[in-house]
Amino acid sequence: MWAHTGRGHFVTPTEDHLDILETFLSRRKNLYFDISWDEVTQYVVKDKQSLEVWAALINRYPDRFLFGTDSVAPNNNGKYALTYKRYAKLWLEKAETHFTKLVKCS
């Protein structure tokens, strides 16, 4: 399990971040990525291009992404669920065929 898709020490992804993820996914059949951190979400859903490339990656490896809850210091239930809500564009518009699988496996 690679938390935060490998981010944590740094938050802003490098230009080749998704290429790196693709390389690891293709070479390591037992590698999984967690996409739950609220800091990761903002880069996944920031614009149409980002949504497209993330959805394409998730659609190619639907069994390899996990979603949970990893919000930084939420002080109420609304903030706790905010990450899930931010991903709505990804779930509904881009990766809807794999959404159920992603959530059920998580």
C-alpha positions as CSV (number, residue, x, y, z in Angstrom):
1,M,0.0,0.0,0.0
2,W,1.5,3.3,-1.1
3,A,-0.3,6.0,0.9
4,H,-1.2,9.3,-0.8
5,T,0.1,7.9,-4.2
6,G,3.6,8.4,-2.9
7,R,3.1,12.0,-1.7
8,G,3.5,13.1,1.9
9,H,6.9,14.5,2.3
10,F,5.9,16.8,-0.5
11,V,2.3,17.6,-1.5
12,T,2.5,19.1,-5.0
13,P,3.0,16.3,-7.5
14,T,5.8,16.4,-10.0
15,E,5.0,16.7,-13.7
16,D,5.8,13.0,-14.2
17,H,3.9,11.8,-11.1
18,L,1.3,9.8,-13.0
19,D,3.9,8.3,-15.3
20,I,5.7,7.1,-12.2
21,L,2.5,5.6,-10.8
22,E,1.8,3.9,-14.2
23,T,5.4,2.4,-14.2
24,F,5.0,1.1,-10.7
25,L,1.6,-0.3,-11.3
26,S,2.7,-2.1,-14.5
27,R,5.8,-3.7,-12.8
28,R,4.4,-4.5,-9.3
29,K,1.2,-6.5,-9.4
30,N,0.8,-6.3,-5.6
31,L,1.1,-2.6,-5.3
32,Y,-1.9,-0.5,-4.3
33,F,-2.4,3.2,-4.0
34,D,-4.4,5.0,-1.4
35,I,-6.1,8.2,-2.7
36,S,-7.9,9.2,0.5
37,W,-5.8,12.1,1.7
38,D,-7.6,15.4,1.3
39,E,-4.4,17.0,0.1
40,V,-4.2,14.6,-2.8
41,T,-7.8,15.3,-3.8
42,Q,-7.2,18.9,-4.8
43,Y,-4.7,17.9,-7.5
44,V,-6.8,15.0,-8.9
45,V,-9.9,17.2,-9.4
46,K,-8.3,20.5,-10.1
47,D,-9.3,20.7,-13.8
48,K,-10.7,18.7,-16.7
49,Q,-7.3,17.5,-17.9
50,S,-6.3,16.3,-14.4
51,L,-9.7,14.5,-14.1
52,E,-9.1,12.8,-17.5
53,V,-5.7,11.5,-16.8
54,W,-6.5,10.3,-13.3
55,A,-9.7,8.6,-14.5
56,A,-7.8,6.9,-17.3
57,L,-5.2,5.6,-14.8
58,I,-7.9,4.3,-12.4
59,N,-9.8,2.8,-15.2
60,R,-6.7,0.9,-16.4
61,Y,-6.1,-0.4,-12.8
62,P,-9.4,-0.4,-11.0
63,D,-8.4,-3.0,-8.5
64,R,-5.3,-1.1,-7.4
65,F,-6.7,2.1,-5.9
66,L,-8.2,2.3,-2.5
67,F,-10.3,5.1,-1.0
68,G,-10.9,5.6,2.7
69,T,-10.9,8.7,5.0
70,D,-7.8,10.6,5.6
71,S,-8.7,14.2,6.4
72,V,-6.4,16.4,8.2
73,A,-8.0,17.3,11.6
74,P,-11.7,17.4,10.6
75,N,-13.7,19.1,13.4
76,N,-17.1,17.9,12.2
77,N,-18.7,15.2,10.0
78,G,-19.1,17.5,7.1
79,K,-15.4,18.1,6.9
80,Y,-14.7,14.4,7.4
81,A,-16.7,13.6,4.3
82,L,-15.4,16.4,2.2
83,T,-12.7,14.4,0.5
84,Y,-15.3,11.9,-0.8
85,K,-17.5,14.8,-2.0
86,R,-14.5,16.5,-3.8
87,Y,-14.0,13.3,-5.7
88,A,-17.6,13.4,-7.0
89,K,-16.5,14.7,-10.4
90,L,-14.1,11.8,-10.8
91,W,-16.6,9.2,-9.6
92,L,-19.5,10.4,-11.6
93,E,-18.0,11.9,-14.8
94,K,-14.9,9.9,-15.4
95,A,-14.5,6.6,-13.6
96,E,-18.1,5.7,-13.0
97,T,-17.7,2.2,-14.3
98,H,-15.2,1.4,-11.7
99,F,-16.6,3.5,-8.9
100,T,-18.5,0.7,-7.3
101,K,-15.5,-1.6,-7.4
102,L,-13.3,1.1,-5.9
103,V,-15.6,1.8,-3.0
104,K,-16.5,-1.8,-2.3
105,C,-12.8,-2.9,-2.2
106,S,-12.0,0.0,0.1
